[in-house]
Amino acid sequence: MIKDYETLIIGAGVIGNSIAYHLSERSREKILVLDKKFPLSGTSGSTQAWVWVHNKNPSWYAEFSMYSAELYPYLSKKIGDVEYKRTGGLSPFFNEADREKAEKLAEAYREIGIKIKVLTRAEVLEKEPHLNPAVAGATFSKIDGNVNPFRLVDMFMRAAKKQGVEYSYYTSVTGVEKKNDYYIVKSTKGIYRCKNLLLAGGTWSREIGKMLGINIPINQLRGQILVTEPLKPFLNYTISGMRQANNGEVLIGYSMEQAGFNRATTLDVIQETANLAQHYVPAIRKAKIVRAFSGIRAMPEDGFPILGKIPGYDNLYLAATHSGVTLAPLIGTLMTELLVEGETSIPIDRYSISRFS
C-alpha cells in the first residue's frame, strides 16, 4: 500500500525537525518525517550546540547566522524551554600579531550591524578570570551562546506532532524517483508518495542525492568532544572550543578530521583536545574527564549551507549544512516560506546548489 503525503522530509535532525515544525504552523496538509535511526542518534545529538555568530567569514555568512540567533528567544517561548543561553562569546588569541586581523573582522561586521569588541588582555581577564594570563586579547560578541540540543530537537518534535506531523523512525530510504507531478519514496517500512520532497539528511545527503541522480556535495567531518565532571560555575561565556553546561559539565572540542562516518574517539585527538583546553584555561587540568564522544559534521564542499529548490526538479528541496544548531530556526522559517509562498523573506540565492554546477 502506498501512503500519500503533501510533504515528505527525509531526515529528523535539528534541521529536518525545524522545517517540519515551522511548516506545520503554516500548512494543514499531511507532513511525514522519515529517519533511518532515531532523532538525536546522529549529528544533532553529538554536538557542543553553540549558537555561534562571530568569527564566521565572510561577513554575509555571519549576518545569516545572526538572523537565526535572533530568533531563538521567540522560538523558546513558542515551543518551550530549550535551555537557550545568550552568554556572549569569546574567541581568545595569544599572539599580539592577531590583533590586526581581529580589528578587520570587527570592522567588516560593523557594516552589517554585528557589534564585536576587540579586547585587551586586561579586558579579557576581567570578563573571564580563569583564562590563561598569557592571553593577548580576544574578540567578544554579546549575541553568541548555546542551547541544549536534546531539548531543542525534542521540543521541535513535540510541537510538530501536536500540529499533525507524522514520524517514522528506523526507516531507511532505499529509493527515490520522480513520477509525473509527485515523488515515490521507497523505504524499509513501506512506500510513500508526496508532492513536495525535502532532503534534510545531513551527513547522508550525498547518498540520498544519488538516488535521484543529483550530486549533493556534502562531506563528513568528525569532531571529538571531551566532557568533564560537573564543576562549580567558573566560565562566564561561551569560549571558542569550550563551554560550561547548566549542570556544571565543561564540553571541550576543537578537532576537525576527515574520517568518513567513523564516529570512534582516538587517544591522540583526546590528548590534543585536553592540552589545548589546559592552554586556554589552566585550572581545567584538575578536572576529571568522564566522557569522550564524537560527532560527524555535514560539511558542504565550500563550507556554506546548501538551501532551496533543486534546479530541474519540481517541488524538490534541499537543506544541508553544518552549524545546524545555530541555523535551525532561520532555515526552518525560510524553507517553510519557500514551500508555502514560493519565495523567502531573506534572499538565499547564494546558498543554492546551482553554485556547484
LOVEX-951842 format. One line per 10 residues: their letters; for each residue x, y, z of C-alpha. Coordinates in Angstrom, 2 decimals, always signed. Each point is the difference from the previous one (the first is absolute). Layout:
BEGIN
A	X,Y,Z ~ ...
//
This chain:
BEGIN
MIKDYETLII	+0.00,+0.00,+0.00 ~ +1.28,+3.47,-0.92 ~ -0.57,+2.73,+2.58 ~ -0.57,+3.55,-1.24 ~ +1.36,+3.22,+1.49 ~ +0.18,+3.59,-1.15 ~ +3.58,+0.38,+1.28 ~ +2.55,-2.63,+0.95 ~ +3.19,+0.97,+1.82 ~ +2.96,-2.39,+0.00
GAGVIGNSIA	+1.99,+0.55,+3.19 ~ -1.13,+0.66,+3.58 ~ +3.02,+1.90,+1.25 ~ -0.19,+3.57,+1.24 ~ -0.41,+1.37,-3.55 ~ -2.67,-2.48,-1.11 ~ -1.93,+0.47,+3.22 ~ +0.17,+3.78,-0.16 ~ -1.42,-0.09,-3.52 ~ -2.71,-2.48,+1.02
YHLSERSREK	-1.05,+2.18,+2.94 ~ +0.01,+3.30,-1.88 ~ -1.78,-1.52,-2.99 ~ -2.70,-1.50,+2.23 ~ -0.71,+3.50,+1.32 ~ -0.80,+1.20,-3.51 ~ -1.51,-3.06,-1.64 ~ -2.72,-2.43,+1.02 ~ +0.98,-2.44,-2.74 ~ +1.44,-3.39,+0.97
ILVLDKKFPL	+3.71,+0.03,+0.86 ~ +2.21,-3.05,+0.60 ~ +3.55,-0.06,+1.37 ~ +2.17,-3.08,-0.60 ~ +3.21,-0.85,+1.84 ~ +2.26,-3.01,-0.47 ~ +0.65,-0.17,+3.75 ~ -1.51,+2.04,+2.83 ~ +0.22,+3.79,+0.42 ~ +3.12,+1.09,+1.92
SGTSGSTQAW	+1.86,-3.23,-0.77 ~ +2.00,+1.85,-2.67 ~ +1.62,+3.41,-0.37 ~ -2.66,+1.97,+1.89 ~ +0.60,-2.05,+3.14 ~ +3.81,+0.15,-0.27 ~ +0.78,+3.68,+0.16 ~ +1.13,+2.78,+2.31 ~ -3.16,+1.79,-1.14 ~ +1.37,+3.50,-0.28
VWVHNKNPSW	-2.18,+2.71,-1.39 ~ +3.02,+1.70,-1.50 ~ +0.18,+3.07,-2.23 ~ +3.27,+1.80,+0.34 ~ +3.21,-1.17,-1.71 ~ -1.96,-1.26,-3.00 ~ +1.30,+1.14,-3.37 ~ -0.91,+1.67,-2.27 ~ -2.18,+2.52,+1.76 ~ -3.14,-0.91,-1.98
YAEFSMYSAE	+0.14,-3.49,+1.49 ~ +0.35,+1.48,+3.48 ~ -3.02,+2.19,-0.76 ~ -2.00,-3.09,-0.97 ~ +0.99,-1.63,+3.31 ~ -0.92,+3.15,+1.91 ~ -3.55,-0.03,-1.40 ~ -0.39,-3.57,+1.25 ~ +1.42,+0.73,+3.47 ~ -2.46,+2.88,+0.34
LYPYLSKKIG	-2.90,-2.44,-0.48 ~ +0.93,-2.19,+2.98 ~ -1.66,+2.00,+2.82 ~ -3.32,+0.04,-1.86 ~ +0.35,-3.66,-0.99 ~ +0.51,-0.96,+3.65 ~ -3.25,+1.73,+0.91 ~ -1.87,-1.88,-2.72 ~ +1.25,-3.57,+0.42 ~ +1.20,+0.00,+3.61
DVEYKRTGGL	+3.21,+0.29,+1.99 ~ +2.94,-1.18,-2.10 ~ +2.54,+1.33,+2.52 ~ +1.09,+2.72,-2.38 ~ +2.56,+2.29,+1.62 ~ +1.35,+3.10,-1.69 ~ +3.21,-0.02,+1.99 ~ +2.07,+2.06,-2.39 ~ +2.96,-1.51,-1.82 ~ +3.75,+0.39,+0.44
SPFFNEADRE	+2.57,-1.00,-2.60 ~ +3.43,+0.43,+1.63 ~ +3.28,+0.52,-1.81 ~ +3.45,-0.42,+1.49 ~ +2.10,+1.90,-2.51 ~ -0.14,+3.80,-0.17 ~ +0.48,-0.27,-3.77 ~ -3.57,-1.40,-0.19 ~ -1.47,+3.26,+1.27 ~ +0.08,+1.62,-3.45
KAEKLAEAYR	-1.97,-2.91,-1.46 ~ -2.51,+0.30,+2.86 ~ -0.42,+3.73,-0.64 ~ -0.69,-0.64,-3.70 ~ -2.63,-2.58,+0.95 ~ -1.68,+2.45,+2.36 ~ +0.01,+2.71,-2.67 ~ -1.59,-2.31,-2.60 ~ -2.66,-1.07,+2.50 ~ -0.87,+3.56,+0.96
EIGIKIKVLT	-1.12,+0.61,-3.57 ~ -2.69,-2.69,+0.36 ~ -1.08,+0.94,+3.52 ~ +1.89,-2.62,+2.05 ~ +1.82,+1.62,+2.89 ~ +3.32,-1.61,+0.86 ~ +2.49,+1.34,+2.50 ~ +3.70,-0.71,-0.24 ~ +1.14,-0.32,+3.60 ~ +3.35,+0.65,+1.64
RAEVLEKEPH	+1.59,-2.60,+2.27 ~ -1.30,+1.82,+3.08 ~ -3.53,+0.17,-1.41 ~ +0.01,-3.70,-0.86 ~ +1.14,-1.03,+3.47 ~ -2.56,+2.30,+1.60 ~ -2.76,-1.78,-1.92 ~ +1.43,-3.52,+0.33 ~ +2.45,-0.12,+2.95 ~ +0.84,-3.68,-0.48
LNPAVAGATF	+1.43,+0.47,-3.49 ~ +3.74,-0.35,-0.45 ~ +1.68,+3.27,+1.14 ~ +2.20,-0.29,-3.09 ~ -3.00,+0.84,-2.20 ~ +0.70,+2.98,-2.26 ~ -3.63,+0.91,-0.58 ~ -3.28,-1.27,-1.37 ~ -2.92,+0.87,-2.18 ~ -3.26,+0.22,+1.92
SKIDGNVNPF	-3.61,-0.07,-1.18 ~ -3.10,+0.24,+2.17 ~ -2.16,-1.97,-2.43 ~ +1.75,-3.38,+0.35 ~ -1.20,-2.72,+2.33 ~ -1.08,-3.61,+0.17 ~ -3.02,-2.25,+0.32 ~ -0.87,-3.50,+1.19 ~ -0.18,-1.96,-3.28 ~ -2.01,-2.84,+1.54
RLVDMFMRAA	-2.68,+2.34,+1.26 ~ +0.05,+1.96,-3.26 ~ -0.67,-3.00,-2.26 ~ -2.46,-1.54,+2.46 ~ -1.98,+3.25,+0.27 ~ -0.07,+0.39,-3.79 ~ -1.40,-3.53,-0.30 ~ -2.58,+0.42,+2.75 ~ -1.26,+3.24,-1.52 ~ -0.05,-1.47,-3.52
KKQGVEYSYY	-1.93,-3.08,+1.12 ~ -2.59,+2.19,+1.72 ~ -0.53,+1.64,-3.36 ~ -0.49,-3.30,-1.80 ~ +3.47,-0.88,-1.29 ~ +0.59,-3.76,-0.24 ~ +3.34,-1.71,+0.61 ~ +1.44,-3.35,-1.03 ~ +3.21,-1.00,+1.79 ~ +2.49,-2.73,-0.91
TSVTGVEKKN	-1.18,+0.45,-3.56 ~ +2.79,-0.13,-2.56 ~ -0.72,+1.49,-3.41 ~ +0.87,-2.55,-2.68 ~ -1.07,+1.89,-3.10 ~ -1.46,+3.26,-1.27 ~ -1.50,+0.68,-3.42 ~ -1.92,+2.79,-1.69 ~ -3.30,-0.99,-1.61 ~ -2.02,+2.66,-1.79
DYYIVKSTKG	-0.81,+2.64,+2.63 ~ +0.91,-1.99,+3.11 ~ +2.84,-1.98,+1.59 ~ +0.09,-3.65,+0.99 ~ +2.14,-0.71,+3.07 ~ +0.76,-3.65,+0.67 ~ +1.13,-1.01,+3.47 ~ +0.52,-2.97,+2.27 ~ -3.44,+0.66,+1.50 ~ -2.04,+0.65,-3.10
IYRCKNLLLA	-0.56,+2.22,-3.01 ~ -1.04,+3.64,+0.21 ~ -1.25,+2.46,-2.59 ~ +0.33,+3.76,+0.43 ~ -0.33,+3.23,-1.91 ~ +2.85,+1.79,+1.78 ~ +3.20,-1.83,+0.89 ~ +2.50,+1.65,+2.32 ~ +3.47,-1.46,+0.49 ~ +1.39,+0.72,+3.48
GGTWSREIGK	+2.15,-3.09,+0.41 ~ +3.05,+1.79,+1.39 ~ +3.14,-2.09,-0.34 ~ -1.90,-2.46,-2.25 ~ -1.07,+2.68,-2.49 ~ +2.41,-1.13,-2.71 ~ -1.31,-3.57,+0.20 ~ -3.63,+1.14,-0.18 ~ +0.76,+2.25,-2.96 ~ +1.45,-2.90,-1.97
MLGINIPINQ	-3.42,-1.66,+0.06 ~ -1.26,+2.88,-2.14 ~ +3.15,+0.34,-2.06 ~ +0.97,+3.21,+1.81 ~ +3.44,+0.81,+1.37 ~ -0.44,+1.59,+3.43 ~ +3.54,+1.03,+0.99 ~ -0.15,-0.79,+3.70 ~ +2.98,-1.62,+1.72 ~ +0.48,-1.34,+3.52
LRGQILVTEP	+2.23,+1.76,+2.52 ~ +0.48,-1.60,+3.40 ~ +0.30,+1.98,+3.21 ~ +0.94,-1.51,+3.36 ~ -1.28,+1.45,+3.25 ~ +1.07,-0.49,+3.61 ~ -2.38,+0.39,+2.92 ~ +1.22,+0.72,+3.53 ~ -1.57,-0.86,+3.31 ~ -2.50,+2.62,+1.24
LKPFLNYTIS	+1.94,+3.00,+1.32 ~ -1.05,+3.11,+1.87 ~ -0.88,+2.77,-2.48 ~ +3.24,+1.71,-1.01 ~ -0.32,+0.79,-3.72 ~ -2.08,+3.08,-0.67 ~ -0.13,-0.19,-3.79 ~ -0.10,-2.41,-2.89 ~ +3.65,-0.20,-1.07 ~ +0.96,-1.21,-3.47
GMRQANNGEV	+0.54,-3.70,+0.65 ~ -1.31,-0.10,+3.56 ~ -3.19,+0.62,+1.97 ~ -1.44,-0.87,+3.40 ~ -3.44,-1.60,+0.01 ~ -2.81,+0.66,+2.47 ~ +0.94,-3.08,+2.03 ~ +3.60,+1.19,+0.41 ~ +1.59,-2.32,-2.57 ~ +2.52,+1.62,-2.33
LIGYSMEQAG	-0.17,-1.04,-3.66 ~ +3.28,+0.33,-1.89 ~ +0.52,-0.54,-3.70 ~ +2.17,+1.44,-2.77 ~ +0.73,-2.83,-2.43 ~ -0.94,-0.32,-3.67 ~ +0.94,-3.31,-1.59 ~ -0.77,-1.71,-3.28 ~ -1.11,-3.41,+1.23 ~ -3.13,-0.71,-2.04
FNRATTLDVI	-2.81,-1.35,+2.15 ~ +2.41,-1.38,+2.64 ~ -1.16,+1.37,+3.36 ~ +2.76,-1.59,+2.07 ~ +1.99,+2.12,+2.44 ~ +3.78,-0.17,-0.20 ~ +2.62,+0.44,+2.71 ~ +2.16,+2.43,-1.98 ~ -2.85,+2.45,-0.60 ~ -1.25,-0.38,+3.58
QETANLAQHY	+3.50,+0.94,+1.22 ~ +0.24,+2.94,-2.41 ~ -3.43,+1.24,+1.09 ~ +0.90,-0.27,+3.69 ~ +3.32,+1.82,-0.54 ~ -1.66,+2.84,-1.90 ~ -2.65,+0.33,+2.71 ~ +2.72,+0.29,+2.64 ~ +1.73,+2.63,-2.09 ~ -3.21,+2.05,-0.12
VPAIRKAKIV	-1.08,-0.62,+3.60 ~ +2.87,-1.34,+2.16 ~ -2.29,-0.84,+2.95 ~ -1.82,-2.61,-2.12 ~ +2.96,-2.39,+0.42 ~ -1.35,-0.93,+3.43 ~ -3.34,-1.15,-1.39 ~ -0.82,-3.63,-0.69 ~ -1.11,-0.98,-3.48 ~ -3.09,-2.19,+0.27
RAFSGIRAMP	-0.83,-0.48,-3.65 ~ +1.28,+0.43,-3.53 ~ -2.18,-0.18,-3.09 ~ +0.13,+1.05,-3.62 ~ -2.45,+1.39,-2.52 ~ +0.04,+0.23,-3.77 ~ -0.55,+3.40,-1.58 ~ -1.89,+0.29,-3.29 ~ +2.54,+2.19,-1.76 ~ -0.76,+1.49,-3.44
EDGFPILGKI	+3.05,+0.05,-2.25 ~ +0.30,+3.79,+0.18 ~ -0.99,+0.22,+3.68 ~ -3.32,+1.84,-0.51 ~ -3.60,-1.23,+0.32 ~ -1.73,-1.55,-3.02 ~ -3.62,+1.14,+0.05 ~ -3.01,+0.37,-2.25 ~ -1.53,-1.63,-3.04 ~ +2.01,-2.45,-2.06
PGYDNLYLAA	+0.07,+1.31,-3.60 ~ -1.63,-2.22,-2.59 ~ -2.28,-1.74,+2.51 ~ -3.46,+1.26,+0.89 ~ -0.78,+0.09,+3.72 ~ +3.38,-1.44,+1.04 ~ +1.75,+1.87,+2.82 ~ +3.31,-0.29,+1.81 ~ +1.29,+1.16,+3.39 ~ +3.51,-1.24,+0.77
THSGVTLAPL	+2.57,+1.71,+2.20 ~ +2.28,-0.09,+2.99 ~ -0.72,+2.43,+2.89 ~ -3.49,-1.49,+0.02 ~ -0.76,+1.01,+3.58 ~ +0.88,+3.64,-0.68 ~ -1.92,+0.13,-3.28 ~ -3.02,-2.21,+0.76 ~ -2.53,+2.73,+0.91 ~ +0.77,+2.04,-3.12
IGTLMTELLV	+0.21,-2.93,-2.40 ~ -3.30,-1.36,+1.31 ~ -1.61,+3.39,-0.57 ~ +1.45,+0.59,-3.48 ~ -0.62,-3.49,-1.37 ~ -3.61,+0.25,+1.20 ~ -0.37,+3.32,-1.81 ~ +1.40,-1.58,-3.14 ~ -2.43,-2.93,+0.13 ~ -3.06,+2.06,+0.89
EGETSIPIDR	+0.61,+3.28,-1.83 ~ +2.57,-0.90,-2.63 ~ +2.47,+2.63,+1.24 ~ +1.93,+0.90,+3.14 ~ +0.07,+3.15,+2.11 ~ +3.81,-0.09,-0.03 ~ +1.73,-0.75,-3.33 ~ +1.60,-3.46,-0.08 ~ +1.20,-0.02,-3.60 ~ +3.66,-0.16,+1.04
YSISRFS	-0.74,-3.22,+1.91 ~ -1.48,-1.82,-3.01 ~ +1.48,-3.33,-1.06 ~ +0.31,+1.50,-3.49 ~ +3.21,+1.73,+1.09 ~ +1.77,-3.35,-0.28 ~ -1.05,-0.57,-3.62
//
